[in-house]
Amino acid sequence: MDRFGQRREKIKTVLLYGADNQVDLVVLEVLLRKAKTIRSRLGISVPVPAGAEQVLEAVVESVLLRRQPQGVQLSLGFTDPEVSRLHAEWDAFADQEGRERAYFSQHGIKPQEVAQELEATDPVLGDPQAVQQFLANAAQRFNGRLDPAEKDGVFTLIPGDLQPKLASLGGYQFPLRVTFDRLKDETAVYLGRTHPLIEAYCSEVLGQAFAPEPGELFARAGAIYTDAVRLRTCILLLRCRYLLKEQVEEFAKEIILAGFQRHENRLVWLEPLDEAPRQLLEAGRVVANMSPPERAAQVAWALDMLKGGDWFTPLVSWRVNRLQESHQRLRKLVKAPKLTIQPHTPPDILGCYVLVPGGGS
């Protein structure tokens, strides 16, 4: 049974056979018991290699075309030449499958080590909850909204100004019922982080943010009064670039969050470097209005701290070390050559957001 693409959590199967029908009993004996034997040996199910005609021929030869004594003789299914040939072909097919799986298996790879690398991607790429929050926020900025529907985990997407562009992506009719969990509703459109609708919203947000005059809804720089911090704190959105050297050279880049405060007139990065900025950005809530001149002054304070010098060195060194450690762990498992990472500095500042204590100090 192919589970790929199926939306239901459980699939039920039913096997019907006649308890007093010798043909059915022989089929069960020949096919099911043999299949269970192979599965217990290999740990996987191997399909019957023969066509339906051969199976039927074996059954007919075993049951219908020979005289049977009274009672059920299941052993006949194993003594007939046709059935024996079916068993032999099935065994050969199972042996071939076992050899192929052994060839492609990576016994040196430890699942827990691979899981560690996979878990590290969620904070960067975003889980379903992050995708939902992004869409709800972005939809409002284009005069649309994401409303809860009548069913738990299902929402109604009203795109607002983006409806003409979104409608052309896949013939969607709006308002559109969507979900961020495949198991919540099989009739709703599932929106993962790579869905065309999500990518369209990302492109529009980036386009607005990098426009010559982005406006307040898509500003790359800003400041708010919040109770999430006790000292004035700056959160930076940075684009880091690297040259990866192995047998060939490749160019790579990534987007990271970083936060800093000023202590004794010097820049001090928030730690842990990979968690603190994201947590502050999620926790920050506006507690008072800030005038445009005050916002401009707060952003200017942050950018002045980044002028000249090597302010980026601790961040870039940290990222290079983390990337090299991650690459080396996986490359060691598969015995791949060592990878060298050369950073290009300074990183690009894509966003600058200042969190000011609620009192304005």
N, C-alpha and C positions, 0 to 999 in steps of 0.2 A: 504494500500500500504506500503510495507516494503522498507524504504529508506536506510537501512543499506548496505553499500558497493557500493551504486550507486555513480557514479562520476559526473553526470550532476547536475547543480545547480537547474534546474527546470524540472519537469516532467508534461507533458500535459495529461489530461484525456478527453475523449469524450463520451457522453451518447447519444445514438440514440434511438428514440422511434417514433411510429406512432401516429400522432395527432388524426387520425380518427379511431384508433384501440382501442376498449374498453379493450382488454386484456392488452395492454401496459399501458393504463391509470390507470387501477386498480393496476397493479404492482407498478407504480409510487406512487399511493395513499397509498397502503399498506406498501411498503418498504421504500421509500424515506422520506415520511412525518414522519413515525414512527422513522426512523433513526435520522432525524433532531431534533425531540422532545427529544429523549434520549440524543443526543449530547448537546442540550441546558441545560439539567438538570444536567448532569455529567461533561460536559466539555471535553468528550472524545467520540470517536466512538466505538460502541459495535457491533460486527458482528452478523448477523442473526443466531440464534442458531439452527434453523431447517434446514433439508436438502433440496436440490432443489426439490425433489419429493413432499414434503409437501407443499412448496410454490406453485408449479405448480397445485397441487390438490386443493388448496384454490382458486386459480385464476379460474381454470376450473369450480369449484362449484359455484363461484360468478358470472361468466360471461357467460360461454358457455352452462351450463346445466340448466339454468332457463330462462324463457321468459322475455325479457327486453322491457320496453316501449320505445317509440321513444326518442332519445337524449342520452346523456351520463349521467349515474347515478353513480357517484363515491362513493356515500354513501353505495352502495352494498358491497364494499370492507370491510366495518366495521360491517355489520350486519350479514354476513354469519358465521356460527359456526366455520368452519375451520379457517377462518381469525381471528375470535375472539380468538381461541385457540393459533394461531401463535402470536398474540399480547400479550397474557398472558405469554407465554413462553419467549418471548423476554423481557418483563418487568421483569420477574423473573431473567433472565440472567443478565440484566442491574443492578438490585438491588444487585446481588451477586458480580458483578464487582465493584460496588460502595463500598460495605463493605470491599472487599479485599484492595482496594486502601486506604480506611480510616485506615485499620489496619497497613499498611506499611508506611503511611505518617508520616512525622516528622514535626508537626506544630510548634515545638519550634525552629526549625532551620531557621535562617534568611539567605536568599540567598546571601546578600551582605557580610555577615561574612565568608561564605564558599568561595565566590569569592576572598576575600582578601587572603586566604590561597593558592588558586589555582594560583593567580597572582604571589605569592612569589616563585613558583617553576620554572617559566620561566627563570629567570636569572641563575638558577642553572642547569636546564636540557637543556636549549637552545631552542630557537624558530627556525622555518624553515630557517631564514636567517643565524643563527649561524651554523646550520647543513650544509648549502651550503658553507659557508666560511671554515668550517673545512674540508670538502671533497676537495674543490679546493686547499687548502693548502697541505693536506696530499697526494693528488694524485701527485703533483709536486715532493714531496720528494721521491716518488717511481718511478720516471721517467715517470709519466703519466700526464694527464691534464684533466680539466673539461672545455670544450669549449661551448660557447653559440650556440644553434642550430638556425634553421631558424625561429622558432616560439618563441614569447616572453614567458619567464618562463620555457623554455625547454632547456636542455643541453645535450651534448654528452660526456659520460664518457669514457676515454681511460685509462685503469688501469696501463699500463706499466709493471713493474716487478711483480705486484700482479695478473696479468691476470690468470695464472694457478690456483691460490687459489680461486679467485673470481668466475671463471667459474664453479667450482664444487658446488657452494652453491645452485644454482637454475636453472642450465642449461642456464645461460645467454650467449648471443652472443654479443661480443664486436667488435667495439664501441657500446655502449649502450645508447639509448635515455632515459634520466631521467628527473624528475621534482621534485620540493620541494613543489608544490602546486597542490593538487588533481584536481582542477578545470581548470588548464591550458591546459592539454592535457590528455584525457582518454587512449590514446595508449601508453604514456610514463610510465616508471616504477616510481612509487612514492617512494621517499626516505625520510622516517621519521627518527627520532633519534633512533628508535628501529629496523630499517630494518636490515636484515642480512648483507647487504653490508656495511652499516655504522658501525655495530658492528665489522665486519672483519677489517676495516681500523683502528678502535680504538684499537683492539687487537694487530695489527701489530705495530702501533705507540708506544704503551706501551711496547711491547716486545723489540723494538729497543732502547727505552729510558732507559730501565732498564738492557740492556745488559752490560757486563763487559767493553766493549769499544763502546759506543753508536755513537760516531762521532758527527760532528758539526750539522748535520741535525736533530738529535734527542737528543740534549744535555739537561740534566736536570738542568744545570747551565750555565749562560752566562751573557754578558754585552754588551750594545750598547751605542753609543752617540746619543742623541735625544734632540729635542727642546721641548718635552712634559713636562720636569721638569726643575726647577731652582736650586734645590738641589739634590745631589746624593740620589737616592731612590731605595729601594730594594722591589721587589715583590716576595712573598713567596707562593708556592703551598703547602698547609698543609693537612694532613689526620688526622682528629680528631676522637677519639673513645669514646664511651659512654656505660655505663651499664644502661639499662632501667629497673626500678623496679616498678612492679605493683603487680598482683597476682603471676606472675612468673617473672624471670629475663631474659632479652634478651640483646644481644650484637648488637650494631649499630655503623656505622661509616659514615663519610661524608668528602667530599673534599671542602676546602674553599680557597679563595684568601685573602691574607693580605699584606699590604704594610707598610713600616716604613722608617723614616729618622732619622738622628742623629742630636740632638740639645744639645749643651753643654755636649757633650760626653755621652749622654744617648739616649736610643732608644725611639722614639715617633711614635705611630701608626697613619697612615693616617685615617682621618675621612671624611665622614661617612664610618664606617668599612666595610659595605656591598657593597658600590658603588665605592669609590675612587680607590681601586686597579684595579678593572675591567676596569674602564674608562681609567686609565693610560695605562694599557696593550693594550687596543684597540687603543689608540691615539699615542702610541709610534712608531716613524718611524726613521729609521737609517739615520743620516745626515753626518756621517763620518766613515771611517774605523777605527777599533781598532785592534791592534796587539794581538796575542795569549797571550804573557806575561802580557799585560795590562788587558786583560779580566780575566786572572787568579788572578791578584792582586785585581781587583774590587770584584770578588766573594769572595776572602779570607777576604776582609774587611767586607763584609756582614755577613759571617759565624762567624767571630770573635765576632761580636756584639751579637751572639746568644749562645755563650759559657757560660755555668753555669747560675746560677740565675733562676729567675722565669719570664723570658721574655714573656712567653706564657700566663701568668695569665689573663691579660686584655682580650685577644682574647677568651680564653676558657670560662671565666665568661660571656662574651657577648653572645657567642653561646649558652651556657646552658640556660641563661635567655630567649633568643629568642625562643629556642625550647620549653621550659616549657610554655611560654606564648602562643605559637601556639597550643600546645597540650591541655592546659587547656581550651582555647577558644572552641575548638571543643568538648572536653570531657564534658564540661559544657552543651553544646547544646544537647548532647545525654545522659546526666546524667551518664557518665562513671566514674569509680574510678580515683582518682588523680594519676598522673604518676610522679615518682622521677627519675631524670637523674643524674648519677654519672659519671664525666669525668675521662678518663685515661690520665695521663700526663707523659711526654710532648708529644705534637702531633708530628707526623712524618713529616719531611721536604722532600717533593717529588721534589720540584723544587725551584731554587733560581736564580732570574734574576735581574740584576742591571741596572738601567737607569741613565746614566751619562749626565749632561748638555752638549749641543752641543760643547761648548768650551773646554770640557775636565776637567773643574775645579771641 
